[in-house]
Every structure is written in C-alpha cells, then in structure tokens.
Amino acid sequence: MSHKKLIVTHHAPDLDAITATWLFKRFDAQDFASAQVTFVNPGETLTDANRLHLGFDATQVVHVDTGLGEFDHHQPERGEQMVSASSLVYDHLCQIHPELKDDESLTTIVEHTTDIDHFGEVNWPDPSNKRYAFMLYELIHGIEFVDPHNDDSQLNFGFECLDSVYAVLTQQIKAEEIIKEKGQEFSLGEIKCLALETRNDETIKLAQKMGYGLVVRKDSEQGHVRIKVRPDLSLSLEALHNKILEIDNEGTWYYHPSGKMLLNGSRKHRNQLATPLGLNKIIELIKEVYE
C-alpha cells in the first residue's frame, strides 16, 4: 500500500469542494501536498473496490464535501448551521496548526466560500448584476460548460485561482498596515492625498478606495514612482507631468491620456528608468503645481 493520502470529493467540484481540497494540500502539506484526488457522485463515498484498485487502505482516505463524514456538511443536523466543507477542514487544520487562526487571508477565503455555498450572494448589492459572472465561483461553474466531465481540469483551475486570491489578499492586508504605518497625508484643497515609499503596489488602489483622491508610491527598492488620481475627480496629471520633465532628465515617465496616471515604472513596461526624485520632492512639486 502507498503511504500517500487520497482525497475524495464530488464530480464537477464547486468552490467549496475545491477550497476544502486546496486547504488540505496547501496547509497540511506534510501529509497532503502530494495527495491524489478522485471523484464520486455527490453524497457518495468511494467504494472499497475502487479504493483498493487505487492502492489505498481506508486510513489513507479523506472525503470532503461528500459522504456525510467529518468534512461534509450535508447531514440533517448541520443543515441550519453556517458551515461548509471548507470551514470544517479549516477548523480541523487549526487544531493541528494553531497559527492558521491568525492568517487573515485564509480566514477570508474560508468565510467567502462558506457564504457562497449558502447562496449568500443573493443578499449582495444588486445581486442580479452581470458583473458577478466574473467571480471565481461562477468561473468554476463555467468550466462545466466549456470542458464538461473534466473534473481534474476544473479542480486544478480552482487551485490556481485560489493560490492567486491568497497572494492578492496577503498583499492587500499588508497594504492596509503600510498605509497606516508609513502613509504621508497631505491635501490639495478638499482632495485628500497620500504618499508612500513601499514595494507594495496594492497600496495605491486600496488608498484610492479608502477615499484618497491622489496617491503617490515610490518603490523602496527600485526607485520607480507611480502617481494616480481617482477617476471620479476632475484633476489631471498633465501639468505635473510637464513640471517633472523640466527637472528630471533621467527617469522614464509615461503620462496616460486619461490624465489620471503618471507612471515611472511598471510590470508591463520593463525598460523604464527610475526617477532620481525623492518622495518629498514629488510631494513638493504636486503642491507647487496644484495649490
């Protein structure tokens, strides 16, 4: 018999089945990183014949979101509880790895998955809006039309997306801390502005969502600068662009025709040279141009 684990979930795995499986493979890696995954009809368990055919004994098999076991939530007594396969797996993992309780990115994913599994989106703002077709749970469902009966493909797509979501959430949570600890506030009349020196690019969008009309970020390692204005403001960065070009002969700047972005460095443009201008100098120039 193999020493590997076997995770059993249902065909056409939804967000909950995928997240529960992902939690085992990513956060109990010692036992489950290389675990094999197989599929059964919803509610069923793997037959002994199929288990033996796959080369596993009963102690190596874990069912998630099916089979009415420890990591399933479809039992009558759990019907009214706000739990999911993902939350049950998460609670189990927290007993083994208590530090996971402090992982805000992880708890956010589990809470969202549980909400979706209970059709919580019906209570979201404007719930019939087609924007929600771009949400992860809908994209996973869409694979059932694009590539039907391919459970492995659907599962692996979900894994990649969850890895990305986890990375983005981690950056956003870190961005909140950076804004609170390092943000330099200033104003242009009634427009609240923020300047930061950090590598975390999520700080720009987050700061704008928090109400800052203009945000400046200087990369603390590479030295590149990104300046953005909220799209709902009439302020244009063209005058600032012209002012910077008068004194900066080294940096490569791109002025977006919308007037809302002035960029000196981007993952999309890898040949731009960093500006020698420091963050305080840029703040000084902004005030000089717009006050």
C-alpha positions as CSV (number, residue, x, y, z in Angstrom):
1,M,0.0,0.0,0.0
2,S,1.1,3.6,-0.7
3,H,1.8,6.0,2.2
4,K,0.2,8.8,0.3
5,K,-3.2,10.2,1.1
6,L,-6.3,10.1,-1.1
7,I,-8.8,12.9,-1.1
8,V,-12.3,12.1,-2.4
9,T,-14.7,14.8,-3.5
10,H,-17.6,15.0,-5.8
11,H,-17.7,15.3,-9.6
12,A,-17.9,18.8,-11.1
13,P,-16.3,20.2,-8.0
14,D,-17.7,23.6,-6.9
15,L,-15.9,26.3,-5.0
16,D,-16.4,24.6,-1.6
17,A,-15.2,21.2,-2.8
18,I,-12.1,22.8,-4.4
19,T,-11.3,25.1,-1.4
20,A,-11.6,22.2,1.0
21,T,-9.2,20.1,-1.1
22,W,-6.9,23.1,-1.6
23,L,-6.7,23.7,2.2
24,F,-5.5,20.2,2.8
25,K,-2.9,20.3,0.0
26,R,-1.6,23.7,0.8
27,F,-1.8,24.0,4.6
28,D,-1.3,20.4,5.7
29,A,1.5,19.8,3.2
30,Q,3.4,17.3,5.2
31,D,0.5,14.8,4.8
32,F,-1.4,16.1,1.8
33,A,0.9,18.1,-0.6
34,S,1.2,15.0,-2.9
35,A,-2.2,13.6,-2.1
36,Q,-4.1,12.1,-5.0
37,V,-7.7,13.3,-5.7
38,T,-10.5,11.2,-7.0
39,F,-14.2,11.9,-7.6
40,V,-17.5,10.3,-6.8
41,N,-21.2,11.2,-7.3
42,P,-22.4,13.8,-4.8
43,G,-23.2,12.4,-1.4
44,E,-21.4,9.1,-2.1
45,T,-18.3,7.6,-0.7
46,L,-15.5,5.8,-2.6
47,T,-16.3,2.1,-2.8
48,D,-13.9,-0.4,-1.2
49,A,-13.2,-1.9,-4.6
50,N,-12.2,1.4,-6.2
51,R,-10.1,2.3,-3.1
52,L,-8.2,-1.0,-3.4
53,H,-7.8,-0.6,-7.1
54,L,-6.2,2.8,-6.5
55,G,-3.9,1.3,-3.9
56,F,-5.1,2.9,-0.7
57,D,-6.2,1.5,2.6
58,A,-9.2,3.0,4.5
59,T,-6.9,5.0,6.9
60,Q,-5.4,6.9,3.9
61,V,-8.7,8.2,2.5
62,V,-10.4,11.5,3.3
63,H,-13.8,12.6,1.9
64,V,-14.6,16.3,1.6
65,D,-18.0,17.8,0.6
66,T,-19.4,14.3,0.1
67,G,-20.0,11.1,2.0
68,L,-21.6,12.6,5.2
69,G,-18.4,12.3,7.1
70,E,-16.2,14.7,9.2
71,F,-15.6,17.1,6.3
72,D,-19.1,17.1,4.8
73,H,-21.9,19.4,5.9
74,H,-25.0,17.9,4.3
75,Q,-26.2,15.9,7.3
76,P,-29.6,17.0,8.6
77,E,-28.2,18.2,11.9
78,R,-25.8,20.5,10.0
79,G,-28.5,21.8,7.6
80,E,-29.2,25.0,9.5
81,Q,-25.5,25.7,10.5
82,M,-23.4,28.2,8.7
83,V,-20.7,25.7,7.9
84,S,-19.2,24.3,4.7
85,A,-16.7,21.5,3.8
86,S,-14.1,24.3,3.7
87,S,-14.9,25.6,7.2
88,L,-14.8,22.1,8.6
89,V,-11.4,21.4,7.1
90,Y,-10.2,24.8,8.2
91,D,-11.3,24.1,11.8
92,H,-9.5,20.8,11.7
93,L,-6.3,22.3,10.4
94,C,-6.3,25.0,13.0
95,Q,-6.2,22.2,15.7
96,I,-3.1,20.9,14.0
97,H,-1.6,24.2,13.1
98,P,-3.0,26.9,15.6
99,E,-1.1,29.7,13.8
100,L,-3.6,29.4,10.9
101,K,-6.1,31.2,13.1
102,D,-4.1,34.4,12.6
103,D,-3.9,34.1,8.8
104,E,-6.5,36.7,7.8
105,S,-6.1,35.9,4.1
106,L,-7.0,32.3,4.8
107,T,-10.0,33.1,7.0
108,T,-11.3,35.5,4.4
109,I,-11.2,32.7,1.8
110,V,-13.0,30.3,4.0
111,E,-15.7,32.8,5.1
112,H,-16.3,33.8,1.4
113,T,-16.5,30.1,0.3
114,T,-19.0,29.3,3.1
115,D,-21.1,32.3,2.2
116,I,-21.2,31.3,-1.5
117,D,-22.1,27.7,-0.5
118,H,-25.1,29.0,1.3
119,F,-26.2,31.2,-1.6
120,G,-25.2,34.3,0.3
121,E,-24.7,36.2,-2.9
122,V,-28.4,36.7,-3.1
123,N,-28.0,39.3,-0.4
124,W,-25.2,41.2,-2.2
125,P,-25.8,44.7,-3.6
126,D,-27.6,44.5,-6.9
127,P,-27.3,40.6,-6.9
128,S,-28.5,40.1,-10.5
129,N,-25.8,42.4,-12.0
130,K,-23.8,40.6,-14.6
131,R,-20.6,41.8,-13.0
132,Y,-20.8,38.8,-10.8
133,A,-20.2,36.5,-13.8
134,F,-16.6,37.3,-13.3
135,M,-16.5,36.0,-9.7
136,L,-14.4,32.8,-9.1
137,Y,-17.3,30.6,-8.1
138,E,-19.0,31.5,-11.5
139,L,-15.9,30.9,-13.5
140,I,-15.5,27.4,-11.9
141,H,-19.1,26.7,-12.8
142,G,-18.5,27.9,-16.3
143,I,-15.9,25.2,-16.9
144,E,-18.7,22.7,-16.7
145,F,-20.0,24.2,-20.0
146,V,-16.6,24.8,-21.6
147,D,-14.9,21.5,-20.7
148,P,-17.6,19.2,-19.2
149,H,-16.8,16.0,-17.4
150,N,-13.2,17.1,-16.8
151,D,-13.0,17.1,-13.0
152,D,-9.2,17.3,-12.8
153,S,-9.2,20.4,-15.0
154,Q,-11.9,22.1,-13.0
155,L,-10.1,21.3,-9.7
156,N,-6.7,22.5,-10.9
157,F,-8.2,25.7,-12.3
158,G,-9.7,26.3,-8.9
159,F,-6.3,25.6,-7.2
160,E,-4.5,28.2,-9.4
161,C,-7.2,30.8,-8.8
162,L,-7.2,30.2,-5.0
163,D,-3.4,30.5,-5.0
164,S,-3.8,33.9,-6.7
165,V,-6.5,35.0,-4.4
166,Y,-4.5,34.1,-1.4
167,A,-1.5,36.1,-2.7
168,V,-3.6,39.1,-3.5
169,L,-5.3,39.1,-0.1
170,T,-2.0,38.8,1.6
171,Q,-0.7,41.8,-0.3
172,Q,-3.9,43.8,0.4
173,I,-3.7,43.1,4.1
174,K,-0.1,44.1,4.2
175,A,-1.1,47.2,2.2
176,E,-3.5,48.2,5.0
177,E,-0.7,48.0,7.5
178,I,1.7,50.0,5.3
179,I,-0.9,52.8,4.7
180,K,-1.5,53.0,8.4
181,E,2.2,53.0,9.4
182,K,4.0,54.7,6.5
183,G,1.5,56.9,4.7
184,Q,2.2,60.6,4.5
185,E,-1.0,62.5,4.2
186,F,-1.3,65.9,2.5
187,S,-4.1,67.8,0.8
188,L,-4.9,69.8,-2.3
189,G,-7.8,71.9,-1.2
190,E,-10.5,69.4,-0.4
191,I,-8.7,66.5,-2.1
192,K,-7.1,64.1,0.4
193,C,-3.7,62.8,-0.9
194,L,-1.3,60.1,0.3
195,A,2.3,59.4,-0.4
196,L,4.2,56.2,0.4
197,E,7.6,54.6,0.0
198,T,7.0,50.8,-0.4
199,R,7.3,47.9,-2.8
200,N,3.6,47.0,-2.2
201,D,1.7,48.2,-5.3
202,E,-1.7,47.2,-3.7
203,T,-1.4,50.3,-1.5
204,I,-2.3,52.6,-4.5
205,K,-5.7,51.0,-5.3
206,L,-6.5,50.5,-1.6
207,A,-5.7,54.1,-0.7
208,Q,-8.0,55.3,-3.5
209,K,-10.8,53.0,-2.3
210,M,-10.3,54.5,1.2
211,G,-11.0,57.9,-0.2
212,Y,-7.6,59.4,-1.1
213,G,-8.0,61.3,-4.4
214,L,-4.3,61.3,-5.3
215,V,-1.8,58.7,-4.3
216,V,2.0,58.6,-4.9
217,R,4.0,55.5,-4.4
218,K,7.8,55.3,-4.7
219,D,9.3,51.8,-4.9
220,S,11.5,51.5,-1.8
221,E,14.0,49.2,-3.7
222,Q,13.8,50.0,-7.4
223,G,13.1,53.7,-7.0
224,H,10.3,53.9,-9.6
225,V,7.3,56.2,-8.9
226,R,3.6,55.7,-9.7
227,I,1.1,58.6,-9.3
228,K,-2.6,58.0,-9.7
229,V,-5.8,60.1,-9.4
230,R,-9.3,58.7,-8.7
231,P,-11.2,58.5,-12.0
232,D,-14.2,60.4,-10.5
233,L,-12.1,63.5,-9.9
234,S,-11.6,66.3,-12.5
235,L,-7.9,66.7,-11.6
236,S,-5.5,66.0,-14.5
237,L,-1.8,65.0,-14.0
238,E,-0.7,66.6,-17.3
239,A,0.6,69.8,-15.6
240,L,2.5,67.7,-13.1
241,H,4.0,65.6,-15.9
242,N,5.2,68.7,-17.7
243,K,6.7,70.1,-14.4
244,I,8.6,66.8,-13.7
245,L,10.0,66.7,-17.2
246,E,11.5,70.1,-16.6
247,I,13.7,68.8,-13.8
248,D,14.1,65.1,-14.4
249,N,16.4,64.2,-17.2
250,E,17.0,60.6,-16.0
251,G,13.7,58.9,-15.3
252,T,11.3,57.5,-17.9
253,W,7.8,58.7,-17.5
254,Y,4.5,57.7,-19.1
255,Y,1.5,60.0,-19.0
256,H,-1.7,58.2,-19.5
257,P,-4.1,60.0,-21.9
258,S,-6.9,59.8,-19.3
259,G,-4.9,62.3,-17.2
260,K,-5.3,60.0,-14.1
261,M,-2.0,58.1,-14.2
262,L,1.6,59.2,-14.3
263,L,3.9,56.2,-14.3
264,N,7.6,55.8,-13.9
265,G,7.9,52.0,-13.9
266,S,5.5,49.2,-14.4
267,R,5.5,45.4,-14.6
268,K,4.1,45.9,-18.1
269,H,6.9,48.2,-19.2
270,R,10.3,46.8,-18.0
271,N,12.7,49.2,-19.6
272,Q,11.7,52.4,-17.8
273,L,14.5,54.1,-15.8
274,A,13.7,55.1,-12.2
275,T,13.5,58.7,-11.4
276,P,16.1,60.3,-9.1
277,L,13.4,62.4,-7.5
278,G,12.6,61.5,-3.9
279,L,9.2,61.2,-2.4
280,N,9.3,64.5,-0.6
281,K,10.4,66.3,-3.7
282,I,7.5,64.9,-5.7
283,I,5.1,66.0,-2.9
284,E,6.6,69.4,-3.2
285,L,6.1,69.5,-6.9
286,I,2.5,68.4,-6.6
287,K,1.7,71.2,-4.2
288,E,3.6,73.7,-6.3
289,V,1.5,72.8,-9.4
290,Y,-2.0,72.4,-7.9
291,E,-2.2,74.6,-4.8
